[in-house]
Amino acid sequence: MGYTSWSSDAYSHLKSSYSGKSADQIFSSGMNAAMDPKGLVFRESRDSDAHPNALAIAVFLDVTGSMGQIPEMLIRHKLGSLMDTLLAHGVEDPQVMFSAIGDHHTDRAPLQMGQFESGTDELNECLSKVYIEGGGGGQNMESYLLAWLVAGRHTSIDCFEKRGHKGFLFTIGDEKSWDSVAADRLKDLMGYAQTDPITDAQVLAQAQRMYHVFHIHINETGYKDNPDIIGYWKKLLGERALILDNHMAVAELIASTVAVINGANLDKVAAEFDTATANSVKNALMKVHTGVLKVSGDSGVVRL
């Protein structure tokens, strides 16, 4: 996937087409067959003549409760900010995969898997296929670990396999992750014939082999400054747990994180944003933007 190209002008036209539409008219009304993970083998990010240095960027959106406003905000307003910022700051061939996360205990669609795309129409279509279920279990935990499961076991990305460069994975939400998924639920969800249960630490480690893994905690809801939730993410991801005080800055934070780790200057990137967005992004990246130190050897481990 990802053989077409981004056009800001084309996105402006798409944005205007949404002005009179409700969210129900934009997004899927149920699990889209193309997003169903059952039987999933691989989602692929491949180089092409149009994109010879493809960089895989996986974005997993929490679609429970109030978090459903974020995919709507992205498709209506901020998809352009995401792509334009990446392209303007050294990320020549971004391939973005929009996917969705819910609660595997209670939701009908706790995992929805998009495709890695580069073109305006394809990215817009991938976002619009998301089913904003709005469920969740009310226990301050969602199934973010499913993102790490599929990234580590069910993606194949040229940036890592051909060039040894990790992709980027972002989960976005306001709660903790469930710490495990039972084998029977995995069989039902993924279509596995046989499997073992998974834990958050186990599948996170598998995803981190191929990806720089981040979580963006939306610090605005009833869980604002919640020490239990923030503490969970800080313990699990350290400085890669990004605390964002303004959900409207999600696109800019994703793009800035990728650009800065690829060598861009944070102040220069943020200078293109409005003051509120720039401050939110810089606060979230206060520690991360110092750089990535690669550890020698074959483990593929990267530490900040």
Backbone as CSV, one residue per row, in Angstrom:
resi,resn,N_x,N_y,N_z,CA_x,CA_y,CA_z,C_x,C_y,C_z
1,MET,0.845,-1.184,0.000,0.000,0.000,0.000,0.890,1.246,0.000
2,GLY,0.263,2.407,-0.180,1.007,3.648,-0.070,1.724,4.063,-1.330
3,TYR,1.106,3.865,-2.501,1.775,4.183,-3.759,1.365,5.543,-4.329
4,THR,0.359,6.177,-3.739,-0.078,7.491,-4.202,0.535,8.568,-3.321
5,SER,0.260,9.840,-3.638,0.940,10.938,-2.948,-0.054,11.893,-2.298
6,TRP,0.455,12.634,-1.326,-0.341,13.607,-0.578,-0.469,14.911,-1.348
7,SER,-1.663,15.506,-1.289,-1.916,16.815,-1.887,-2.702,17.668,-0.907
8,SER,-2.129,18.792,-0.486,-2.830,19.702,0.417,-4.079,20.274,-0.242
9,ASP,-3.994,20.560,-1.523,-5.152,21.103,-2.240,-6.300,20.097,-2.270
10,ALA,-5.963,18.846,-2.512,-7.006,17.815,-2.536,-7.646,17.660,-1.163
11,TYR,-6.836,17.762,-0.103,-7.405,17.655,1.242,-8.314,18.839,1.545
12,SER,-7.952,20.032,1.111,-8.811,21.201,1.320,-10.183,20.970,0.694
13,HIS,-10.202,20.362,-0.471,-11.477,20.049,-1.126,-12.261,19.024,-0.307
14,LEU,-11.578,17.995,0.194,-12.257,16.990,1.004,-12.813,17.596,2.285
15,LYS,-12.031,18.467,2.927,-12.498,19.117,4.152,-13.803,19.860,3.920
16,SER,-13.864,20.600,2.838,-15.067,21.386,2.562,-16.281,20.489,2.348
17,SER,-16.057,19.271,1.871,-17.179,18.359,1.626,-17.801,17.851,2.917
18,TYR,-17.103,17.999,4.051,-17.617,17.516,5.329,-18.397,18.574,6.099
19,SER,-18.413,19.800,5.614,-18.958,20.904,6.406,-20.426,20.711,6.768
20,GLY,-21.199,20.061,5.913,-22.611,19.873,6.211,-22.967,18.477,6.663
21,LYS,-21.957,17.669,6.991,-22.198,16.275,7.350,-22.003,16.039,8.841
22,SER,-22.791,15.140,9.389,-22.601,14.706,10.770,-21.539,13.620,10.820
23,ALA,-21.080,13.310,12.026,-20.099,12.228,12.184,-20.664,10.903,11.677
24,ASP,-21.960,10.674,11.895,-22.578,9.431,11.430,-22.544,9.312,9.911
25,GLN,-22.557,10.456,9.227,-22.507,10.444,7.763,-21.086,10.272,7.234
26,ILE,-20.097,10.540,8.070,-18.695,10.455,7.648,-18.114,9.074,7.918
27,PHE,-18.390,8.525,9.107,-17.727,7.302,9.550,-18.612,6.066,9.348
28,SER,-17.998,4.889,9.464,-18.726,3.631,9.317,-19.738,3.461,10.442
29,SER,-20.835,2.789,10.137,-21.883,2.557,11.133,-21.687,1.238,11.870
30,GLY,-20.671,0.503,11.514,-20.315,-0.757,12.165,-18.925,-1.148,11.710
31,MET,-18.462,-2.285,12.161,-17.140,-2.742,11.742,-17.084,-2.877,10.223
32,ASN,-16.228,-2.083,9.591,-16.026,-2.192,8.151,-15.257,-3.477,7.859
33,ALA,-15.696,-4.219,6.865,-15.060,-5.506,6.564,-13.572,-5.357,6.290
34,ALA,-13.182,-4.229,5.699,-11.765,-4.009,5.388,-10.931,-3.752,6.632
35,MET,-11.582,-3.423,7.749,-10.878,-3.121,9.000,-10.899,-4.293,9.983
36,ASP,-11.616,-5.346,9.655,-11.768,-6.493,10.557,-10.443,-7.248,10.655
37,PRO,-9.899,-7.420,11.869,-8.600,-8.092,12.008,-8.661,-9.611,11.935
38,LYS,-9.846,-10.184,11.901,-9.939,-11.647,11.888,-9.303,-12.193,10.614
39,GLY,-8.348,-13.085,10.786,-7.645,-13.661,9.653,-6.516,-12.798,9.122
40,LEU,-6.197,-11.716,9.827,-5.139,-10.812,9.373,-3.798,-11.541,9.274
41,VAL,-3.106,-11.348,8.167,-1.748,-11.864,8.004,-0.768,-10.724,8.245
42,PHE,-0.672,-9.780,7.307,0.205,-8.622,7.476,-0.444,-7.372,6.901
43,ARG,-0.174,-6.249,7.538,-0.326,-4.944,6.920,1.069,-4.508,6.504
44,GLU,1.202,-4.030,5.273,2.520,-3.782,4.693,2.748,-2.304,4.414
45,SER,3.953,-1.852,4.710,4.441,-0.535,4.291,5.624,-0.787,3.368
46,ARG,5.459,-0.449,2.093,6.454,-0.801,1.088,7.003,0.429,0.370
47,ASP,8.288,0.339,0.016,8.887,1.338,-0.861,8.286,1.200,-2.262
48,SER,8.331,2.299,-3.006,7.865,2.291,-4.392,8.630,3.362,-5.149
49,ASP,8.418,3.443,-6.450,9.057,4.509,-7.223,8.635,5.876,-6.704
50,ALA,7.371,5.996,-6.318,6.874,7.277,-5.800,7.383,7.560,-4.398
51,HIS,7.625,6.509,-3.620,8.042,6.657,-2.220,9.183,5.683,-1.931
52,PRO,10.401,6.026,-2.337,11.519,5.080,-2.208,12.021,4.897,-0.784
53,ASN,11.628,5.788,0.139,12.077,5.680,1.528,10.879,5.703,2.471
54,ALA,9.963,4.784,2.253,8.728,4.755,3.033,9.025,4.636,4.526
55,LEU,8.332,5.451,5.320,8.436,5.392,6.776,7.063,5.044,7.333
56,ALA,6.967,3.898,8.005,5.693,3.420,8.542,5.342,4.165,9.822
57,ILE,4.131,4.720,9.864,3.627,5.435,11.038,2.243,4.874,11.342
58,ALA,2.130,4.108,12.417,0.870,3.478,12.800,0.210,4.297,13.903
59,VAL,-1.038,4.703,13.679,-1.775,5.539,14.625,-3.029,4.784,15.049
60,PHE,-3.087,4.415,16.328,-4.218,3.669,16.867,-5.043,4.593,17.752
61,LEU,-6.275,4.861,17.319,-7.156,5.822,17.960,-8.134,5.121,18.887
62,ASP,-8.194,5.557,20.125,-9.219,5.101,21.055,-10.555,5.673,20.572
63,VAL,-11.535,4.813,20.325,-12.836,5.289,19.843,-13.936,5.043,20.872
64,THR,-13.556,4.961,22.150,-14.530,4.803,23.222,-14.856,6.166,23.820
65,GLY,-16.099,6.327,24.273,-16.490,7.536,24.989,-16.126,8.815,24.261
66,SER,-15.602,9.772,25.025,-15.276,11.083,24.458,-14.103,11.034,23.496
67,MET,-13.329,9.954,23.503,-12.185,9.870,22.595,-12.616,9.783,21.127
68,GLY,-13.880,9.475,20.878,-14.367,9.442,19.510,-14.303,10.781,18.806
69,GLN,-14.129,11.856,19.575,-14.007,13.176,18.954,-12.683,13.335,18.208
70,ILE,-11.680,12.525,18.523,-10.360,12.717,17.911,-10.333,12.282,16.447
71,PRO,-10.828,11.093,16.073,-10.867,10.803,14.636,-11.717,11.795,13.858
72,GLU,-12.784,12.287,14.457,-13.596,13.292,13.770,-12.814,14.584,13.574
73,MET,-12.097,15.009,14.606,-11.266,16.204,14.492,-10.201,16.028,13.417
74,LEU,-9.591,14.856,13.363,-8.545,14.611,12.372,-9.084,14.695,10.951
75,ILE,-10.192,14.035,10.685,-10.678,13.988,9.308,-11.251,15.328,8.869
76,ARG,-11.853,16.066,9.799,-12.451,17.358,9.445,-11.417,18.472,9.341
77,HIS,-10.375,18.415,10.196,-9.522,19.593,10.347,-8.018,19.341,10.265
78,LYS,-7.513,18.213,10.745,-6.092,18.130,11.048,-5.293,17.104,10.256
79,LEU,-5.913,16.380,9.354,-5.134,15.449,8.536,-4.081,16.203,7.736
80,GLY,-4.433,17.389,7.273,-3.470,18.215,6.542,-2.302,18.643,7.400
81,SER,-2.557,19.018,8.647,-1.474,19.413,9.554,-0.513,18.263,9.794
82,LEU,-1.056,17.058,9.933,-0.212,15.882,10.139,0.722,15.672,8.954
83,MET,0.166,15.595,7.772,0.975,15.271,6.597,1.872,16.432,6.181
84,ASP,1.354,17.644,6.216,2.158,18.798,5.800,3.350,19.003,6.725
85,THR,3.159,18.788,8.028,4.266,18.947,8.978,5.330,17.881,8.746
86,LEU,4.917,16.648,8.546,5.883,15.585,8.263,6.704,15.910,7.021
87,LEU,6.027,16.259,5.946,6.709,16.489,4.673,7.606,17.717,4.717
88,ALA,7.222,18.714,5.498,8.004,19.952,5.565,9.256,19.816,6.417
89,HIS,9.339,18.745,7.212,10.445,18.638,8.168,11.192,17.315,8.030
90,GLY,11.466,16.944,6.792,12.427,15.880,6.547,11.890,14.478,6.441
91,VAL,10.590,14.288,6.602,10.017,12.949,6.453,9.468,12.863,5.032
92,GLU,10.284,12.364,4.122,9.977,12.460,2.695,8.825,11.562,2.258
93,ASP,8.744,10.386,2.838,7.785,9.389,2.349,7.001,8.757,3.496
94,PRO,6.214,9.555,4.229,5.436,8.976,5.325,4.314,8.091,4.803
95,GLN,4.143,6.950,5.440,3.003,6.076,5.166,2.275,5.850,6.485
96,VAL,1.068,6.369,6.575,0.321,6.390,7.831,-0.791,5.351,7.784
97,MET,-0.912,4.602,8.865,-2.007,3.641,9.011,-2.882,4.064,10.180
98,PHE,-4.129,4.435,9.900,-5.094,4.758,10.946,-5.861,3.500,11.322
99,SER,-5.846,3.184,12.610,-6.564,2.030,13.141,-7.287,2.470,14.405
100,ALA,-8.063,1.574,15.005,-8.876,1.967,16.158,-8.839,0.896,17.241
101,ILE,-9.001,1.375,18.478,-8.936,0.530,19.670,-10.175,0.765,20.527
102,GLY,-10.708,-0.321,21.089,-11.789,-0.241,22.058,-11.463,-1.099,23.272
103,ASP,-12.465,-1.786,23.788,-12.318,-2.637,24.969,-12.681,-4.069,24.578
104,HIS,-11.700,-4.972,24.660,-11.952,-6.341,24.200,-12.899,-7.105,25.113
105,HIS,-13.170,-6.578,26.312,-14.114,-7.230,27.213,-15.565,-6.905,26.861
106,THR,-15.811,-5.724,26.326,-17.190,-5.260,26.185,-17.594,-4.840,24.778
107,ASP,-16.649,-4.489,23.928,-16.987,-3.901,22.633,-17.098,-4.948,21.526
108,ARG,-17.912,-4.632,20.526,-18.042,-5.506,19.356,-16.840,-5.375,18.431
109,ALA,-16.210,-4.200,18.432,-15.077,-3.949,17.529,-13.908,-3.360,18.319
110,PRO,-13.274,-4.160,19.169,-12.188,-3.623,19.998,-10.894,-3.370,19.245
111,LEU,-10.795,-3.883,18.014,-9.625,-3.636,17.177,-10.086,-3.492,15.735
112,GLN,-9.693,-2.376,15.120,-9.963,-2.138,13.700,-8.638,-1.781,13.039
113,MET,-8.316,-2.471,11.949,-7.003,-2.337,11.322,-7.097,-1.673,9.956
114,GLY,-6.437,-0.512,9.832,-6.360,0.165,8.554,-5.208,-0.352,7.708
115,GLN,-4.825,0.445,6.717,-3.702,0.135,5.834,-2.720,1.302,5.865
116,PHE,-1.454,1.019,5.588,-0.464,2.081,5.444,-0.714,2.800,4.115
117,GLU,-0.932,4.105,4.188,-1.257,4.887,3.003,-0.439,6.176,2.963
118,SER,-0.267,6.699,1.747,0.452,7.956,1.538,-0.405,9.026,0.875
119,GLY,-1.412,8.622,0.099,-2.186,9.554,-0.707,-3.343,10.179,0.044
120,THR,-3.773,11.328,-0.425,-4.842,12.081,0.226,-6.138,11.285,0.289
121,ASP,-6.600,10.796,-0.840,-7.871,10.069,-0.867,-7.805,8.801,-0.030
122,GLU,-6.676,8.103,-0.097,-6.541,6.836,0.627,-6.503,7.057,2.136
123,LEU,-5.784,8.068,2.595,-5.744,8.369,4.022,-7.118,8.790,4.523
124,ASN,-7.775,9.631,3.770,-9.112,10.073,4.131,-10.083,8.892,4.183
125,GLU,-9.986,8.003,3.200,-10.865,6.837,3.165,-10.598,5.907,4.341
126,CYS,-9.332,5.716,4.671,-8.985,4.852,5.801,-9.580,5.389,7.097
127,LEU,-9.475,6.699,7.308,-10.062,7.300,8.509,-11.578,7.148,8.514
128,SER,-12.198,7.348,7.373,-13.658,7.310,7.325,-14.209,5.898,7.507
129,LYS,-13.379,4.878,7.321,-13.819,3.501,7.543,-13.897,3.148,9.030
130,VAL,-13.324,3.984,9.880,-13.334,3.709,11.315,-14.770,3.727,11.844
131,TYR,-15.074,2.765,12.672,-16.354,2.688,13.379,-16.146,3.261,14.772
132,ILE,-16.784,4.389,15.056,-16.652,5.014,16.373,-17.713,4.394,17.274
133,GLU,-17.344,3.288,17.900,-18.315,2.504,18.659,-18.789,3.241,19.898
134,GLY,-17.881,3.984,20.532,-18.283,4.778,21.689,-18.527,3.974,22.943
135,GLY,-18.055,2.735,22.975,-18.324,1.866,24.115,-17.316,2.040,25.231
136,GLY,-16.550,0.994,25.477,-15.639,0.996,26.615,-16.314,0.383,27.820
137,GLY,-15.495,-0.122,28.736,-16.048,-0.860,29.856,-16.237,-0.082,31.135
138,GLY,-15.830,1.191,31.168,-16.002,1.993,32.368,-15.084,1.612,33.506
139,GLN,-13.972,0.942,33.204,-13.050,0.502,34.256,-11.682,1.156,34.128
140,ASN,-11.609,2.287,33.502,-10.395,3.077,33.216,-9.296,2.268,32.522
141,MET,-9.718,1.259,31.727,-8.779,0.477,30.924,-9.390,0.190,29.557
142,GLU,-8.568,0.332,28.521,-8.953,-0.051,27.167,-7.880,-0.992,26.617
143,SER,-8.089,-1.494,25.417,-7.249,-2.586,24.904,-6.131,-2.083,23.996
144,TYR,-5.349,-1.126,24.493,-4.239,-0.590,23.710,-3.206,-1.666,23.380
145,LEU,-3.111,-2.687,24.218,-2.126,-3.746,23.964,-2.402,-4.489,22.661
146,LEU,-3.634,-4.417,22.151,-3.911,-5.034,20.849,-3.160,-4.335,19.725
147,ALA,-2.913,-3.039,19.884,-2.113,-2.311,18.890,-0.701,-2.872,18.837
148,TRP,-0.131,-3.150,19.994,1.238,-3.681,20.046,1.274,-5.107,19.503
149,LEU,0.217,-5.870,19.777,0.135,-7.236,19.248,0.213,-7.231,17.724
150,VAL,-0.651,-6.453,17.083,-0.695,-6.511,15.619,0.517,-5.828,14.994
151,ALA,1.045,-4.787,15.637,2.243,-4.142,15.092,3.434,-5.087,15.128
152,GLY,3.589,-5.801,16.227,4.741,-6.677,16.377,4.643,-7.978,15.612
153,ARG,3.426,-8.460,15.386,3.249,-9.779,14.769,2.609,-9.740,13.380
154,HIS,1.969,-8.633,13.042,1.163,-8.618,11.821,1.431,-7.407,10.933
155,THR,2.621,-6.819,11.013,3.005,-5.795,10.045,4.361,-6.157,9.447
156,SER,4.561,-5.731,8.218,5.825,-5.926,7.509,6.183,-4.588,6.881
157,ILE,7.291,-3.986,7.323,7.589,-2.602,6.950,9.003,-2.491,6.383
158,ASP,9.104,-1.915,5.196,10.398,-1.826,4.519,11.396,-0.945,5.250
159,CYS,10.934,0.085,5.933,11.890,0.965,6.618,12.740,0.171,7.596
160,PHE,12.147,-0.822,8.245,12.877,-1.650,9.200,13.559,-2.831,8.515
161,GLU,12.847,-3.511,7.639,13.359,-4.751,7.052,14.461,-4.503,6.023
162,LYS,14.399,-3.372,5.314,15.393,-3.082,4.282,16.483,-2.138,4.763
163,ARG,16.118,-1.206,5.672,17.076,-0.163,6.053,17.421,-0.150,7.530
164,GLY,16.781,-0.985,8.319,17.081,-1.021,9.740,16.583,0.179,10.508
165,HIS,15.638,0.933,9.948,15.063,2.101,10.606,13.691,1.741,11.161
166,LYS,13.505,2.012,12.424,12.224,1.686,13.031,11.113,2.591,12.509
167,GLY,9.910,2.012,12.427,8.727,2.811,12.194,8.287,3.476,13.489
168,PHE,7.115,4.090,13.456,6.562,4.779,14.621,5.165,4.244,14.897
169,LEU,4.870,4.046,16.177,3.560,3.570,16.589,3.050,4.469,17.708
170,PHE,1.851,4.997,17.517,1.213,5.842,18.522,-0.136,5.246,18.900
171,THR,-0.347,5.029,20.194,-1.696,4.819,20.703,-2.136,6.128,21.332
172,ILE,-3.431,6.413,21.255,-3.958,7.694,21.723,-5.210,7.430,22.537
173,GLY,-5.248,7.933,23.769,-6.429,7.750,24.595,-6.257,8.369,25.961
174,ASP,-7.208,8.081,26.856,-7.198,8.723,28.172,-7.234,7.723,29.323
175,GLU,-6.991,6.435,29.032,-7.045,5.424,30.084,-5.802,4.541,30.054
176,LYS,-5.738,3.584,30.964,-4.669,2.588,30.965,-4.991,1.500,29.950
177,SER,-4.014,0.629,29.712,-4.271,-0.558,28.907,-4.617,-1.725,29.824
178,TRP,-5.503,-2.587,29.344,-5.626,-3.882,29.988,-4.264,-4.566,29.953
179,ASP,-3.960,-5.328,30.996,-2.628,-5.936,31.061,-2.550,-7.295,30.394
180,SER,-3.691,-7.838,29.924,-3.653,-9.152,29.278,-4.909,-9.356,28.437
181,VAL,-4.804,-10.302,27.515,-5.967,-10.773,26.745,-5.918,-12.295,26.763
182,ALA,-7.033,-12.923,27.105,-7.091,-14.380,27.201,-7.011,-15.022,25.817
183,ALA,-6.553,-16.260,25.786,-6.383,-16.976,24.522,-7.700,-17.123,23.767
184,ASP,-8.778,-17.443,24.471,-10.063,-17.630,23.797,-10.532,-16.347,23.129
185,ARG,-10.288,-15.204,23.776,-10.704,-13.931,23.172,-9.851,-13.619,21.948
186,LEU,-8.573,-13.949,22.002,-7.708,-13.741,20.842,-8.142,-14.611,19.665
187,LYS,-8.523,-15.844,19.939,-9.009,-16.716,18.865,-10.238,-16.114,18.199
188,ASP,-11.135,-15.595,19.015,-12.360,-15.004,18.489,-12.076,-13.731,17.702
189,LEU,-11.194,-12.909,18.224,-10.916,-11.609,17.619,-10.057,-11.715,16.369
190,MET,-8.997,-12.529,16.443,-8.004,-12.586,15.374,-8.171,-13.792,14.451
191,GLY,-8.974,-14.751,14.873,-9.151,-15.947,14.057,-8.036,-16.958,14.202
192,TYR,-7.250,-16.847,15.285,-6.171,-17.807,15.498,-6.751,-19.195,15.763
193,ALA,-6.133,-20.221,15.192,-6.537,-21.593,15.493,-6.072,-21.988,16.885
194,GLN,-4.826,-21.629,17.200,-4.254,-21.879,18.517,-3.437,-20.662,18.918
195,THR,-3.466,-20.323,20.187,-2.655,-19.207,20.670,-2.562,-19.270,22.178
196,ASP,-1.607,-18.559,22.710,-1.483,-18.372,24.146,-2.052,-17.008,24.514
197,PRO,-2.372,-16.785,25.783,-2.747,-15.435,26.202,-1.569,-14.488,26.019
198,ILE,-1.857,-13.197,25.963,-0.796,-12.197,25.843,-0.836,-11.259,27.035
199,THR,0.315,-10.647,27.319,0.390,-9.594,28.329,0.854,-8.307,27.670
200,ASP,0.588,-7.184,28.337,0.978,-5.893,27.773,2.490,-5.800,27.594
201,ALA,3.258,-6.222,28.597,4.716,-6.130,28.507,5.264,-7.007,27.380
202,GLN,4.677,-8.172,27.204,5.135,-9.111,26.170,4.959,-8.530,24.774
203,VAL,3.757,-8.069,24.447,3.516,-7.590,23.079,4.124,-6.211,22.852
204,LEU,4.276,-5.419,23.919,4.982,-4.146,23.778,6.421,-4.389,23.352
205,ALA,7.082,-5.343,23.986,8.471,-5.651,23.629,8.578,-6.103,22.176
206,GLN,7.607,-6.864,21.712,7.627,-7.309,20.317,7.445,-6.132,19.359
207,ALA,6.551,-5.219,19.695,6.346,-4.043,18.845,7.570,-3.139,18.846
208,GLN,8.232,-3.019,19.993,9.389,-2.125,20.101,10.587,-2.614,19.292
209,ARG,10.590,-3.850,18.892,11.670,-4.334,18.036,11.653,-3.626,16.686
210,MET,10.457,-3.278,16.207,10.293,-2.700,14.871,9.872,-1.235,14.880
211,TYR,9.371,-0.766,16.020,8.774,0.568,16.077,9.279,1.358,17.282
212,HIS,9.368,2.677,17.113,9.412,3.594,18.244,7.974,3.690,18.755
213,VAL,7.721,3.190,19.948,6.353,3.106,20.461,6.092,4.239,21.445
214,PHE,5.023,4.989,21.189,4.602,6.090,22.051,3.134,5.907,22.430
215,HIS,2.769,6.467,23.571,1.356,6.626,23.907,1.100,8.094,24.174
216,ILE,0.058,8.638,23.549,-0.359,10.016,23.801,-1.546,9.971,24.749
217,HIS,-1.319,10.417,25.984,-2.390,10.465,26.977,-3.108,11.799,26.845
218,ILE,-4.397,11.751,26.521,-5.199,12.964,26.396,-5.589,13.409,27.802
219,ASN,-4.927,14.453,28.275,-5.038,14.859,29.675,-6.083,15.967,29.835
220,GLU,-7.306,15.664,29.405,-8.377,16.664,29.445,-9.648,16.150,30.109
221,THR,-9.856,14.861,30.128,-11.141,14.289,30.506,-11.234,14.133,32.023
222,GLY,-12.160,13.286,32.458,-12.289,13.019,33.885,-11.056,12.373,34.479
223,TYR,-10.155,11.890,33.617,-8.904,11.296,34.083,-7.743,12.283,34.032
224,LYS,-8.020,13.553,33.899,-6.965,14.568,33.850,-6.097,14.474,35.097
225,ASP,-4.784,14.395,34.887,-3.785,14.343,35.964,-3.988,13.155,36.901
226,ASN,-4.670,12.113,36.434,-4.901,10.936,37.268,-3.573,10.217,37.505
227,PRO,-3.114,10.135,38.759,-1.786,9.564,39.007,-1.694,8.079,38.684
228,ASP,-2.806,7.363,38.808,-2.797,5.935,38.505,-2.586,5.705,37.011
229,ILE,-3.308,6.448,36.193,-3.202,6.272,34.740,-1.870,6.795,34.220
230,ILE,-1.512,8.004,34.599,-0.240,8.559,34.130,0.929,7.726,34.647
231,GLY,0.820,7.260,35.886,1.871,6.418,36.447,2.034,5.115,35.692
232,TYR,0.916,4.530,35.261,0.979,3.297,34.465,1.790,3.523,33.201
233,TRP,1.476,4.605,32.471,2.157,4.848,31.200,3.611,5.236,31.399
234,LYS,3.897,6.006,32.423,5.288,6.388,32.680,6.126,5.164,33.043
235,LYS,5.554,4.260,33.822,6.288,3.046,34.190,6.530,2.172,32.967
236,LEU,5.552,2.093,32.088,5.647,1.214,30.925,6.534,1.796,29.828
237,LEU,6.401,3.112,29.567,7.058,3.720,28.407,8.060,4.807,28.748
238,GLY,8.136,5.208,30.009,9.079,6.263,30.378,8.770,7.558,29.653
239,GLU,9.794,8.149,29.027,9.619,9.434,28.354,8.778,9.330,27.090
240,ARG,8.491,8.128,26.666,7.655,7.969,25.474,6.170,7.939,25.802
241,ALA,5.841,8.169,27.044,4.465,8.465,27.428,4.305,9.979,27.336
242,LEU,3.566,10.433,26.348,3.437,11.859,26.055,2.122,12.374,26.633
243,ILE,2.205,13.347,27.512,1.022,13.891,28.174,0.593,15.144,27.419
244,LEU,-0.581,15.087,26.795,-1.054,16.169,25.933,-2.277,16.827,26.554
245,ASP,-2.193,18.130,26.767,-3.274,18.848,27.444,-4.293,19.452,26.486
246,ASN,-4.186,19.156,25.199,-5.086,19.741,24.205,-5.261,18.751,23.062
247,HIS,-6.412,18.087,23.009,-6.592,17.041,21.987,-6.532,17.593,20.569
248,MET,-6.764,18.889,20.411,-6.696,19.486,19.079,-5.275,19.502,18.524
249,ALA,-4.289,19.219,19.360,-2.888,19.222,18.925,-2.349,17.822,18.649
250,VAL,-3.215,16.820,18.580,-2.761,15.443,18.370,-1.975,15.299,17.074
251,ALA,-2.499,15.825,15.986,-1.830,15.666,14.688,-0.450,16.298,14.708
252,GLU,-0.368,17.500,15.261,0.914,18.196,15.317,1.899,17.482,16.232
253,LEU,1.399,16.870,17.313,2.293,16.144,18.218,2.845,14.890,17.540
254,ILE,2.005,14.150,16.848,2.490,12.971,16.124,3.559,13.371,15.121
255,ALA,3.250,14.360,14.291,4.187,14.775,13.246,5.472,15.323,13.836
256,SER,5.371,16.104,14.900,6.566,16.680,15.521,7.446,15.601,16.126
257,THR,6.834,14.610,16.763,7.601,13.514,17.357,8.405,12.779,16.295
258,VAL,7.753,12.427,15.207,8.440,11.719,14.123,9.543,12.587,13.533
259,ALA,9.231,13.852,13.277,10.213,14.749,12.657,11.419,14.962,13.552
260,VAL,11.195,15.180,14.839,12.295,15.455,15.764,13.192,14.231,15.915
261,ILE,12.619,13.051,16.042,13.439,11.850,16.176,14.209,11.573,14.889
262,ASN,13.711,12.099,13.781,14.435,11.977,12.515,15.363,13.158,12.256
263,GLY,15.576,14.004,13.270,16.611,15.019,13.173,16.160,16.455,13.070
264,ALA,14.856,16.724,13.019,14.376,18.102,12.931,14.531,18.810,14.273
265,ASN,14.570,20.129,14.230,14.645,20.956,15.428,13.232,21.260,15.915
266,LEU,12.948,20.947,17.183,11.595,21.098,17.700,11.117,22.540,17.637
267,ASP,11.980,23.482,17.977,11.565,24.885,17.948,11.169,25.314,16.541
268,LYS,11.906,24.851,15.544,11.584,25.208,14.159,10.278,24.558,13.709
269,VAL,10.068,23.324,14.115,8.816,22.659,13.760,7.639,23.379,14.413
270,ALA,7.752,23.647,15.707,6.648,24.253,16.454,6.386,25.693,16.046
271,ALA,7.375,26.347,15.463,7.202,27.743,15.041,6.114,27.888,13.982
272,GLU,5.761,26.814,13.309,4.733,26.871,12.268,3.322,26.714,12.825
273,PHE,3.204,26.408,14.129,1.895,26.198,14.743,1.422,27.476,15.423
274,ASP,0.115,27.546,15.713,-0.369,28.644,16.544,0.191,28.478,17.956
275,THR,0.110,29.542,18.747,0.781,29.558,20.054,0.302,28.438,20.966
276,ALA,-1.010,28.234,21.043,-1.540,27.207,21.940,-1.077,25.815,21.521
277,THR,-1.125,25.536,20.224,-0.683,24.229,19.732,0.803,24.036,19.962
278,ALA,1.588,25.066,19.665,3.038,24.974,19.857,3.378,24.690,21.312
279,ASN,2.717,25.366,22.229,2.996,25.155,23.654,2.619,23.742,24.080
280,SER,1.477,23.243,23.607,1.055,21.887,23.965,2.038,20.847,23.450
281,VAL,2.481,21.014,22.212,3.424,20.067,21.616,4.762,20.112,22.337
282,LYS,5.272,21.287,22.595,6.582,21.410,23.241,6.541,20.891,24.669
283,ASN,5.439,21.110,25.370,5.322,20.569,26.725,5.312,19.041,26.701
284,ALA,4.608,18.460,25.737,4.540,16.998,25.650,5.884,16.382,25.293
285,LEU,6.681,17.124,24.510,7.969,16.601,24.035,9.155,17.164,24.803
286,MET,8.893,17.745,25.950,9.936,18.442,26.690,11.178,17.582,26.913
287,LYS,10.987,16.299,27.211,12.126,15.416,27.471,12.516,14.609,26.238
288,VAL,11.553,14.308,25.399,11.818,13.422,24.274,12.709,14.072,23.240
289,HIS,12.579,15.375,23.031,13.232,15.998,21.889,14.744,16.089,22.021
290,THR,15.299,15.641,23.150,16.758,15.636,23.296,17.418,14.623,22.370
291,GLY,16.651,13.652,21.860,17.215,12.744,20.859,17.078,11.289,21.218
292,VAL,17.404,10.460,20.276,17.362,9.013,20.447,18.776,8.475,20.399
293,LEU,19.119,7.668,21.377,20.438,7.044,21.423,20.290,5.589,21.026
294,LYS,20.926,5.194,19.960,20.841,3.811,19.506,21.842,2.949,20.261
295,VAL,21.378,1.811,20.701,22.226,0.869,21.408,22.834,-0.084,20.388
296,SER,24.140,-0.280,20.448,24.798,-1.152,19.476,24.404,-2.600,19.709
297,GLY,24.560,-3.405,18.671,24.221,-4.818,18.782,23.047,-5.162,17.893
298,ASP,22.579,-6.382,18.000,21.542,-6.883,17.106,20.157,-6.869,17.722
299,SER,20.028,-6.342,18.931,18.743,-6.442,19.605,17.703,-5.515,19.027
300,GLY,18.131,-4.451,18.349,17.177,-3.490,17.824,16.617,-2.570,18.883
301,VAL,17.128,-2.642,20.111,16.611,-1.819,21.195,17.045,-0.375,21.005
302,VAL,16.115,0.541,21.216,16.437,1.960,21.181,15.952,2.578,22.476
303,ARG,16.817,3.350,23.095,16.439,4.044,24.327,16.592,5.538,24.136
304,LEU,15.782,6.269,24.887,15.926,7.716,24.847,17.050,8.148,25.768
